[in-house]
Structures are given as structure tokens and as C-alpha cells.
């Protein structure tokens, strides 16, 4: 099964390079991330192939948001927070909504791309990771916006 995920990862990596000119680099201990200014995706190579593939699927969604046709770009929130995807620095409800919108779009666009490219992936695991990540953004964003006036510690992003 690991070879299937590795093959899917390599296929998606090649697709992103050919279609968008995006380079995918694997780095030990790195945080998975998309860097639009240099058209580069970093994936943590300490992860198992299944997890690397799912991370690349998500980051490919960000690529589509930033580089794809106007239809996709128009789905993105606009304004001064349109590229604001760090929930740790969210200071307003508007920023939080922008972060959540972009992250959900990235997960969905990436998943659709993988399906359209016939890349085999663990859909159940993708849904688990998506939920955990989105709930983490919700938790951190609410904590930053409302501070101690709201108890977000009851939110467990893992469940």
C-alpha cells in the first residue's frame, strides 16, 4: 500500500511541476507549506507516504487557489486578509472566516484534483486530517479573537 501512496505522491509532484511550474521538495522535520512567491511546496519527509500524499493533496489545493483560473480565485475571500492563513495571528472574526474559507477550499480543491487525476488515496484519513486541521484553526482563531472571554480548551481538534 505504501508504494501506491508513493506513486501517487510522485505523480502529483510531476503534475504540479508540469502544469504550474511548482517544485515540491521534501525536507526532514519541516512543516508542510506552500510558498507562492517562489512556487515551491515543502513536505515533511519524516511522514509515512500516505501522510505525505495527503499533505501534498492539500498544498496542491493552495496552488490552485493562487495560480488557477479566475473562477477559483473568485471563490477566495477578498480584501486585506485574503491570503491570511496563519490562525495563530488571527485577530478578528473576519480574518478567521478568511482563514477557514481558504483552508477548506484548499482541502476540497486538492481532493478534487487527486480524484480527477485518478490518484489513489485514503479518503477516510483525508477527512480525519481535514477535520483536525480545520478544528485547530477554529480553536486558535477563536482564542485569539475572544481571548479569555471564551473557553476554547474544550475543543479537541483530534475528535
Protein Blocks (a to p, Z undefined) as FASTA:
>chain_A
ZZmmmmmmmmmmmmmmmmnopacdddehiacdddfknopacddfkbcfklmmmmmmmmmm
mmmmmmmcfklmmmpcgdjklmmcbfklgcbfklmmmmmmmmmmmmmmmmmmmmmnopac
dfklmmmmmmmmmmmmmmmmmmmmnmmmbcfklpcfkZZ
